[in-house]
Amino acid sequence: SIDYLVHIVSSQGVHANPEKLEAMVKWPVPTTVKQLRGFMGLRGYYRRFIANYASIAAPLTDLLRQDAFTWTDSATSAFIALKNAMTAALVLCLPDFSQEFIIETDASNAGIGAVLM
């Protein structure tokens, strides 16, 4: 395996580097927009490892768009859900070029997404 940036690339696929994830998992609840931006920046880098990232992170993303920073129960739930998602065994598998590829797409007013299966 090769340690590349904040990922580990192996024959099984691309993994999030556990050493880098530790700081994110220990991140305290943000009390300012600046702290939330830092958290979201770190999480955003690993967003492709988390299914439904945009939906889970929506309450936090909404806080970045508001004039006043008011932490809510839904923000707490999203914050915890993102932390929990990062502790799961995250692997992006390498494609098997002998198989057929399927592209799934989705869009809404909140965002767009696609996945290659």
N, C-alpha and C positions, 0 to 999 in steps of 0.2 A: 504494500500500500504506500501511497505518497501523500504527504501532508501538503496541500496546496491551498494557500490563503487561509480561509477558515473552514476548509473542507478536507476530508480524507477520501481519496480516490483509490478504490481497490477493484479487484476482479468482480466483486459482488455489486458494485455501484458507487454512488457518491454518498458519503455519510457526513453529518454535521460533526465537527470536531468537539469531543466532550469537554476539553479544556476551555474552549471558547463559550460553550453553552453554560458552563458553571456560573459565569458572571451574570448571564441573562436570567438564570433561574433564581439567583440571589438578589436580583434587582428589587429595591424597596418600592412600595406603592408611591407613584409620583404625586407630588404636591404642587407642582408648577407645570406650566405648558412646556418649559424648557426640559424638565425632567422627563415628561411624557414623550417629547420629540426624541430624546435620547433612547428611551425604551423602544419606541416604534421604529427607530432607525436600525437598532440591533435586530429586532424581530423581523423587520422587513427584509433583511438580508437572507433570512432563513424561510421566508414565506412560502417558497416552493416546496418545502418539506411538510407544510401544514395544510391538510385538506380544509377547504372552505375558509381559508385565512381571512378574506375580505369580510365575510359575514361575521366571523368571530370577532374581528378587530373593529367592526363598525362603530360600536359605542365609544371606543377610544379615538378613532379617526374623527368622529363628530366633535369631540372635545377640542381637537386641534383647530377646528373651524369656528369655534365660538369666540365671542369677544371676552366673556368671563369664564374662568376655569372653575367649574363646579363638578367635583367628583361625585358620581352616582353609584347606586347599587349595580346597575347594568355595566358600568365601567369596571367595578370590582370583579364582577363575574367574567367579563372579557379578559381582564388582566390575569386572573387565575387560570382561565381556560388556555390562554396562550402559553403561560408558564408550564402548565401540565402537558400541553402538546409538545413542547420542546424536550420533555423528559422521556417521551416515547422513543422506541427504537426507530429512528428515522433513516431511511435508506431510499435514495432514488436509484432504481435499477437501471442497468444499461439495456439498451434495446436489443431484441433478438431479431436480426434482420431476415431470418428465415420465416418469420411470422408476418401476418397481415397487420398493418397499423390502423388504428381507429382514432380519429380526432373528435373529442367531445368539446363543445363550446357552450357558453352560457353568457347572457347579458341581462342587466337590469338597470334601474336608475342608480343603483349603488355602485356598480362596477361591471367589469367584464372578466371572463376567464376562459381558459382552454387547457386541455390536457391531452397528451398523446398516450394512448393505451395500446 
